[in-house]
Each structure stands twice: as structure tokens, then as C-alpha cells.
């Protein structure tokens, strides 16, 4: 058994324990295995162990390994969790099943155009910059609810959730609480929050999906 498969089982057990501790019996938390920087040979054992939801940061990198893996395993769900440039919207719509990083009007417009053109409709999340970090993607939390409404009304986008990446040097709890509050105000059901170092805490705050990379695949 590969280290990644052992790690996957450990993460799944911790997710189950965190769900139980939080009294989360209504909806299981989705584990997104973040496979960025790892090649197909390193990902394949994790797929064979039953994992079906994966996250990638870059469109171009994902194009190099996922079409063949998805063809071999049609039930895989692939999520874009990194920043999206508008000139990559066509490729993103063609490849990904979920796009979690809508953070400005230009991206919303480009995705709406491509989804109509391709007649393909990935599920969509708005990324919120809960820490207001200048170097980080995501919309200002004070504008998030209005932006979700705008995406729906102006572009017909069915936004299903919000996503955040809290600042590395801060307690993530308040950021998770803020995202959950904004999701309720925006009328969306899903919160993508929590990574390798804090996914158990994110589950306690109501995460519906957690994005776990290094705790499964190891250090990059």
C-alpha cells in the first residue's frame, strides 16, 4: 500500500470523527484530494483506493494529466481550486466539473459565455478573501453577497457555494465562521473551507467540503 493510500484512509477517519464530534449526520463532508504538482502515476493509487473528488490549482497542469485519468474513471469529479484567468475559461469549462475560484466580474462573464458556447455547466463557487490579503485572490467579503446575486441575475450563473483560504498566520476559525455567515446571507448551501492543517476545525464550523493535499500526497 502506498503512503498516499495510507494517508487517505487516515484523513477519511479524521473527517468521520470530526463529523461525529460536530453532530454532522445530515450531509457527509466531501473530501477534495488536492493533487497539484503530483503526476498521474502518483494519483492513480489514490483513485484505485476509491477517492473520486480531486482538486487542481492550474488549468494547464490539469490538462496534462486529467483527461486520460477521467476517461479511465468517468465518475471522477475534478475541481479547479486555484485562480482562473479569463483566457483559460474555455479550457476550464471543458475540463473541470466544479470551479471554486470565481472572484471578479470578468471571470463570471467569461465562464457564462463559455458555458453557453460549450453547453457544459460546471458547478460554481465564489472565492472570498476573508483576510483581505492583497496577494491573495478572492472577492472582498463585504461585497460577496452582492456579487453572488450579480452573478445569478446578470450572467445566469448558478452559484452553489463559497470558498476561502484563511491567512496562514491567523486562527482560521473566525474566517470559517465568516464564510458560513456569508453563505447563509447569499442563499448558497456549500462552503469549501479547510485544508491539511485545519480541515477538522473547518468541519466543526460547517464546511461541506475540505481541500486536503499534503496530508494525503505528502510534501510538495
Secondary structure, DSSP 4 states (H G I P E B T S, - for coil): --HHHHHHHHHHHHHHHHHHHTT--SSPPEEEEE-TT--HHHHHHHHHTT--EEEES-HHHHHHHHHHHHHH-TT-EEEE-S---GGGHHHHHHH-SEEEEE-SHHHHHHHHHHHHHHT---EEEEEEETT--TTS-SEEGGGHHHHHHHHHHHH---EEEEEE---TTS-SHHHHHHHHHHHHHHT--EEE---TTTHHHHHHTT-SEEEE-HHHH---
